Amino acid sequence: MKAVIYTGDNKIVIEYRAKPVISEPTDAIVRVLHTTICGTDLHILQGHVPSCTPNRIIGHEGVGIIETLGAAVTNLTVGQMVIISCITSCGTCHYCRKKMPSQCESGGWILGNKIDGTQAEYVRIPHAPFSLHRLPESIDQKVAVTLSDTVPTSYECGILNGGIQPGSTVAIIGTGPIGLMILQMARNLFGPSMTTVVGRGAPRLETAKSMGADHTFSMLDGHDAVMSSALAVTKERGFDVVIEAVGTPESFETAQALVGAGGTIASLGVFGESCELHLEKLWNRNICLRTRLIDAISTPDLLKMVEAGGIDPNFLNYLPLLMLIMVASFEFDDIHNAYEAFEASSKHGALKVVVTMPGLSMNGSS
């Protein structure tokens, strides 16, 4: 099979690899139909994830068809269309029973990190009974890829960790797929009194405004100017909830400057370097700082929300790219173009890219 291999030194290549096989009775082998690229994949390329070593098939999101099942998997069937969760859950260990599969003793975020992942024609899914979700026919396959990671991360690490309540004032730092998905969820599901989005490029901020953000501010105008303007809309009180969805020292600094007394900072960015925590300013302000890795325990409920129309990931404006086809030179060009399109998404007008596997047309049919 063909697969995208992390080689180290900020590089990937496409190579032929042996098709995976069942190694445990709880395994499933899934033929991948669509996958995508995550910001975490970019962090891997940048050397920020030491647990992912060179020669790994990367990727942890996807939609596919179950080809083979281990003998212990009884809740799924061969031929079923499934969403691959970015988090592998055994369902029985200490952490899984505490509803923290991200810390699973034999799983967690291992796909495309500690074991081979989904940017390949086939992938082995450990603990399949708890790590795969049946995809309803009513949900488009390409949209469903967002339910592997983007949508549950937005809900669990942003909305739930932030503790948004009706009437809350909410600031979202970051205008990537997760930041904008959090904006939609907050407005659709929780009724905040004010939503403010802090980002950089005008197109993303215009998107946030069109999605109902009450205020948008660009860091390109300067940190001090943005802080002054953003705090002014709260009458200098600061925000009840600040969701940091970037993962840089600058964004973490901004979150601390914007949070109000009694407020919560929900930080979900992937940090590749240390950041300052200004306790000299926050110690007496009743601040709650929460971090979280996605647990994906909300995925079944989020599927129902998408089916019911409560949330709609279609806005993510996927850029379809036909990847990994039979012409070798085109394969390398396309996968690198996909990564470039995602990393420089404002240039290409897309929030995410969808990678369609060999033998599928652009509409997803064989």
Sequence and secondary structure as in RCSB ss.txt:
>XXXX:A:sequence
MKAVIYTGDNKIVIEYRAKPVISEPTDAIVRVLHTTICGTDLHILQGHVPSCTPNRIIGHEGVGIIETLGAAVTN
LTVGQMVIISCITSCGTCHYCRKKMPSQCESGGWILGNKIDGTQAEYVRIPHAPFSLHRLPESIDQKVAVTLSDT
VPTSYECGILNGGIQPGSTVAIIGTGPIGLMILQMARNLFGPSMTTVVGRGAPRLETAKSMGADHTFSMLDGHDA
VMSSALAVTKERGFDVVIEAVGTPESFETAQALVGAGGTIASLGVFGESCELHLEKLWNRNICLRTRLIDAISTP
DLLKMVEAGGIDPNFLNYLPLLMLIMVASFEFDDIHNAYEAFEASSKHGALKVVVTMPGLSMNGSS
>XXXX:A:secstr
 EEEEEEETTEEEEEE       STT EEEEEEEEE  HHHHHHHTT  TTS TTEE    EEEEEEEE TT  S
  TT EEEE SSB  SSSHHHHTT GGG TT BS BTTTB  SSBSEEEETTHHHHEEE  TTS HHHHGGGGTH
HHHIIIIIIIHHT  TT EEEEE  SHHHHHHHHHIIIII  SEEEEEES HHHHHHHHHTT SEEEEGGG HHH
HHHHHHHTTTTS EEEEEE S SHHHHHHHHHHEEEEEEEEE    SS     HHHHTTTT EEEE     TTHH
HHHHHHHHTS  GGGG  EEEE S S HHHHHHHHHHHHHHHHTHHHHT S EEEE TT  TTS  
